[in-house]
Amino acid sequence: MVKLSIFLTRRADLTHDEFVDYWATKHTPMIASVPGEEVPVRRYVQLMPTGDEIAGITTSSYDGVAELWVDGIADATSWFTSEAYTTTIAVDEERFLDRSKTRFLYATEELVFD
């Protein structure tokens, strides 16, 4: 299984709260409405920053992180090149994301402790 961590930055004309509201209430239901057979994604999680800081530790400037689990990179490729993604989801992303600042990390998980 491959986990994609997608680091998101809001459009400059949106506040962080506007970004979170749009992502959670408009964009996410759109993703959830794509038929299961078109979505090779096993799990989808949103990470919202708490705004907390620890002295001496640099805090990320991202507005959120989307995590997607897929069986392999081919399934991720299928999702990001699918008609549902390219004609609907990606178009909607333009409404709240600065896509030029989106960054991807493709990884596998190694459980250290639970």
DRENPA-3360 file (N, C-alpha, C; in nm, 2 decimals, always signed):
BEGIN
1 = MVKLSIFL = +0.08/-0.12/+0.00/+0.00/+0.00/+0.00/+0.09/+0.12/+0.00 ~ +0.05/+0.22/-0.08/+0.12/+0.35/-0.09/+0.04/+0.46/-0.03 ~ +0.10/+0.54/+0.05/+0.03/+0.66/+0.11/+0.08/+0.78/+0.05 ~ -0.01/+0.86/+0.00/+0.02/+0.99/-0.06/-0.02/+1.10/+0.04 ~ +0.08/+1.18/+0.08/+0.06/+1.29/+0.17/+0.06/+1.42/+0.07 ~ -0.05/+1.49/+0.07/-0.06/+1.60/-0.03/-0.07/+1.73/+0.05 ~ +0.04/+1.81/+0.05/+0.05/+1.93/+0.13/-0.02/+2.05/+0.05 ~ -0.12/+2.11/+0.11/-0.20/+2.20/+0.05/-0.18/+2.35/+0.10;
9 = TRRADLTH = -0.19/+2.44/+0.00/-0.18/+2.58/+0.03/-0.30/+2.65/-0.03 ~ -0.36/+2.73/+0.05/-0.48/+2.80/+0.00/-0.45/+2.91/-0.10 ~ -0.55/+2.95/-0.18/-0.53/+3.07/-0.26/-0.51/+3.19/-0.18 ~ -0.43/+3.28/-0.23/-0.40/+3.40/-0.16/-0.52/+3.49/-0.12 ~ -0.62/+3.48/-0.19/-0.74/+3.57/-0.16/-0.84/+3.50/-0.06 ~ -0.80/+3.39/+0.00/-0.88/+3.32/+0.10/-0.81/+3.32/+0.23 ~ -0.89/+3.34/+0.34/-0.84/+3.32/+0.47/-0.82/+3.17/+0.50 ~ -0.75/+3.13/+0.60/-0.74/+2.99/+0.63/-0.88/+2.93/+0.67;
17 = DEFVDYWA = -0.96/+3.01/+0.74/-1.09/+2.96/+0.78/-1.18/+2.94/+0.65 ~ -1.17/+3.02/+0.56/-1.25/+3.01/+0.43/-1.20/+2.89/+0.35 ~ -1.07/+2.87/+0.35/-1.01/+2.75/+0.29/-1.06/+2.62/+0.35 ~ -1.05/+2.61/+0.49/-1.10/+2.49/+0.56/-1.25/+2.47/+0.53 ~ -1.33/+2.57/+0.54/-1.47/+2.56/+0.52/-1.50/+2.51/+0.38 ~ -1.43/+2.56/+0.28/-1.46/+2.52/+0.14/-1.41/+2.37/+0.12 ~ -1.30/+2.34/+0.17/-1.24/+2.21/+0.16/-1.33/+2.10/+0.22 ~ -1.38/+2.13/+0.34/-1.46/+2.04/+0.42/-1.60/+2.03/+0.38;
25 = TKHTPMIA = -1.66/+2.14/+0.34/-1.81/+2.14/+0.31/-1.84/+2.13/+0.16 ~ -1.75/+2.17/+0.08/-1.79/+2.16/-0.07/-1.70/+2.06/-0.14 ~ -1.57/+2.07/-0.13/-1.48/+1.98/-0.21/-1.49/+1.84/-0.16 ~ -1.48/+1.81/-0.03/-1.48/+1.68/+0.02/-1.61/+1.60/-0.02 ~ -1.73/+1.66/-0.01/-1.85/+1.58/-0.06/-1.84/+1.55/-0.21 ~ -1.78/+1.64/-0.28/-1.76/+1.61/-0.43/-1.68/+1.49/-0.45 ~ -1.57/+1.48/-0.38/-1.48/+1.36/-0.39/-1.56/+1.23/-0.35 ~ -1.63/+1.24/-0.24/-1.70/+1.13/-0.18/-1.81/+1.08/-0.28;
33 = SVPGEEVP = -1.86/+1.17/-0.37/-1.97/+1.14/-0.46/-1.92/+1.06/-0.58 ~ -1.79/+1.06/-0.61/-1.74/+0.98/-0.72/-1.76/+0.83/-0.70 ~ -1.82/+0.76/-0.79/-1.85/+0.62/-0.77/-1.73/+0.54/-0.74 ~ -1.74/+0.45/-0.64/-1.63/+0.37/-0.59/-1.55/+0.30/-0.70 ~ -1.61/+0.25/-0.80/-1.53/+0.18/-0.91/-1.44/+0.28/-0.98 ~ -1.47/+0.41/-0.98/-1.38/+0.50/-1.04/-1.27/+0.55/-0.95 ~ -1.28/+0.52/-0.82/-1.19/+0.58/-0.72/-1.10/+0.46/-0.67 ~ -0.98/+0.44/-0.71/-0.90/+0.34/-0.66/-0.83/+0.38/-0.53;
41 = VRRYVQLM = -0.90/+0.47/-0.45/-0.84/+0.52/-0.32/-0.90/+0.43/-0.21 ~ -0.82/+0.38/-0.13/-0.87/+0.29/-0.02/-0.91/+0.37/+0.11 ~ -0.84/+0.49/+0.13/-0.87/+0.57/+0.25/-0.83/+0.71/+0.21 ~ -0.91/+0.80/+0.27/-0.88/+0.95/+0.25/-0.90/+1.02/+0.39 ~ -0.80/+1.09/+0.43/-0.80/+1.16/+0.56/-0.76/+1.30/+0.53 ~ -0.82/+1.40/+0.61/-0.78/+1.54/+0.60/-0.71/+1.57/+0.73 ~ -0.60/+1.64/+0.72/-0.53/+1.69/+0.84/-0.55/+1.84/+0.84 ~ -0.61/+1.89/+0.95/-0.63/+2.04/+0.96/-0.53/+2.09/+1.07;
49 = PTGDEIAG = -0.46/+2.19/+1.04/-0.37/+2.25/+1.14/-0.44/+2.30/+1.27 ~ -0.39/+2.28/+1.38/-0.45/+2.33/+1.51/-0.41/+2.47/+1.54 ~ -0.30/+2.52/+1.48/-0.26/+2.65/+1.51/-0.16/+2.66/+1.63 ~ -0.14/+2.54/+1.69/-0.05/+2.53/+1.80/+0.10/+2.55/+1.76 ~ +0.18/+2.59/+1.85/+0.32/+2.60/+1.82/+0.40/+2.56/+1.94 ~ +0.52/+2.51/+1.92/+0.61/+2.47/+2.03/+0.74/+2.56/+2.01 ~ +0.78/+2.62/+2.11/+0.89/+2.71/+2.10/+1.01/+2.64/+2.05 ~ +1.08/+2.70/+1.96/+1.21/+2.64/+1.90/+1.19/+2.54/+1.79;
57 = ITTSSYDG = +1.06/+2.51/+1.76/+1.03/+2.42/+1.65/+0.96/+2.49/+1.54 ~ +1.01/+2.48/+1.42/+0.95/+2.55/+1.30/+0.82/+2.48/+1.27 ~ +0.71/+2.56/+1.25/+0.58/+2.51/+1.21/+0.56/+2.53/+1.06 ~ +0.50/+2.43/+1.00/+0.47/+2.42/+0.86/+0.38/+2.54/+0.82 ~ +0.39/+2.59/+0.70/+0.30/+2.69/+0.65/+0.19/+2.64/+0.57 ~ +0.17/+2.51/+0.56/+0.07/+2.45/+0.48/-0.07/+2.47/+0.55 ~ -0.17/+2.48/+0.47/-0.31/+2.50/+0.53/-0.38/+2.37/+0.56 ~ -0.32/+2.26/+0.51/-0.38/+2.13/+0.54/-0.31/+2.02/+0.46;
65 = VAELWVDG = -0.33/+1.90/+0.50/-0.27/+1.79/+0.43/-0.38/+1.69/+0.40 ~ -0.39/+1.64/+0.28/-0.48/+1.53/+0.24/-0.39/+1.40/+0.23 ~ -0.44/+1.30/+0.29/-0.37/+1.17/+0.29/-0.46/+1.07/+0.21 ~ -0.40/+1.01/+0.11/-0.47/+0.91/+0.03/-0.39/+0.78/+0.04 ~ -0.46/+0.67/+0.06/-0.40/+0.54/+0.06/-0.45/+0.46/-0.07 ~ -0.35/+0.41/-0.15/-0.38/+0.34/-0.27/-0.30/+0.21/-0.27 ~ -0.34/+0.11/-0.35/-0.27/-0.02/-0.35/-0.13/+0.00/-0.41 ~ -0.11/+0.09/-0.50/+0.01/+0.11/-0.56/+0.01/+0.24/-0.64;
73 = IADATSWF = +0.13/+0.28/-0.69/+0.14/+0.41/-0.76/+0.05/+0.41/-0.89 ~ +0.03/+0.29/-0.94/-0.05/+0.29/-1.06/-0.20/+0.33/-1.03 ~ -0.25/+0.30/-0.91/-0.38/+0.34/-0.87/-0.38/+0.49/-0.85 ~ -0.28/+0.55/-0.80/-0.27/+0.69/-0.78/-0.27/+0.76/-0.92 ~ -0.20/+0.70/-1.01/-0.19/+0.76/-1.15/-0.33/+0.75/-1.21 ~ -0.40/+0.63/-1.19/-0.54/+0.62/-1.24/-0.63/+0.73/-1.19 ~ -0.62/+0.75/-1.06/-0.71/+0.85/-1.00/-0.68/+0.99/-1.06 ~ -0.55/+1.03/-1.06/-0.52/+1.17/-1.10/-0.53/+1.19/-1.25;
81 = TSEAYTTT = -0.55/+1.08/-1.33/-0.57/+1.10/-1.47/-0.71/+1.06/-1.51 ~ -0.79/+1.02/-1.42/-0.93/+0.98/-1.45/-1.01/+1.10/-1.49 ~ -1.12/+1.07/-1.56/-1.21/+1.18/-1.61/-1.27/+1.25/-1.49 ~ -1.31/+1.18/-1.39/-1.37/+1.24/-1.27/-1.28/+1.34/-1.21 ~ -1.15/+1.30/-1.20/-1.05/+1.40/-1.14/-1.03/+1.52/-1.23 ~ -0.99/+1.49/-1.35/-0.95/+1.60/-1.44/-1.06/+1.70/-1.48 ~ -1.18/+1.65/-1.49/-1.29/+1.74/-1.53/-1.37/+1.80/-1.42 ~ -1.36/+1.74/-1.30/-1.45/+1.78/-1.19/-1.36/+1.82/-1.06;
89 = IAVDEERF = -1.29/+1.73/-1.01/-1.21/+1.75/-0.89/-1.10/+1.86/-0.91 ~ -1.02/+1.84/-1.01/-0.91/+1.94/-1.03/-0.97/+2.08/-1.06 ~ -1.08/+2.08/-1.13/-1.14/+2.21/-1.16/-1.18/+2.28/-1.03 ~ -1.24/+2.20/-0.94/-1.29/+2.26/-0.82/-1.17/+2.30/-0.73 ~ -1.06/+2.23/-0.74/-0.94/+2.26/-0.66/-0.89/+2.41/-0.69 ~ -0.91/+2.45/-0.81/-0.88/+2.59/-0.85/-0.95/+2.69/-0.76 ~ -1.07/+2.65/-0.71/-1.15/+2.75/-0.63/-1.10/+2.78/-0.49 ~ -1.01/+2.69/-0.44/-0.96/+2.71/-0.31/-0.81/+2.68/-0.28;
97 = LDRSKTRF = -0.75/+2.62/-0.38/-0.60/+2.59/-0.37/-0.52/+2.67/-0.46 ~ -0.39/+2.70/-0.41/-0.29/+2.75/-0.50/-0.22/+2.62/-0.54 ~ -0.26/+2.56/-0.65/-0.21/+2.43/-0.70/-0.06/+2.44/-0.73 ~ -0.01/+2.56/-0.76/+0.14/+2.57/-0.79/+0.22/+2.54/-0.66 ~ +0.16/+2.55/-0.55/+0.23/+2.52/-0.42/+0.20/+2.38/-0.36 ~ +0.12/+2.31/-0.43/+0.08/+2.17/-0.38/+0.20/+2.08/-0.39 ~ +0.23/+2.01/-0.29/+0.35/+1.92/-0.29/+0.30/+1.78/-0.25 ~ +0.36/+1.67/-0.31/+0.32/+1.53/-0.29/+0.44/+1.46/-0.22;
105 = LYATEELV = +0.41/+1.37/-0.13/+0.50/+1.27/-0.08/+0.44/+1.14/-0.09 ~ +0.51/+1.05/-0.17/+0.47/+0.91/-0.19/+0.55/+0.83/-0.09 ~ +0.48/+0.75/+0.00/+0.55/+0.68/+0.10/+0.48/+0.55/+0.14 ~ +0.55/+0.46/+0.20/+0.50/+0.35/+0.27/+0.51/+0.37/+0.42 ~ +0.42/+0.30/+0.49/+0.42/+0.32/+0.64/+0.50/+0.21/+0.70 ~ +0.58/+0.24/+0.80/+0.65/+0.14/+0.88/+0.61/+0.16/+1.02 ~ +0.52/+0.08/+1.08/+0.47/+0.09/+1.22/+0.59/+0.07/+1.31 ~ +0.62/+0.17/+1.39/+0.72/+0.16/+1.49/+0.67/+0.12/+1.63;
113 = FD = +0.56/+0.18/+1.67/+0.48/+0.14/+1.79/+0.34/+0.18/+1.77 ~ +0.25/+0.12/+1.85/+0.11/+0.14/+1.84/+0.05/+0.15/+1.98;
% end
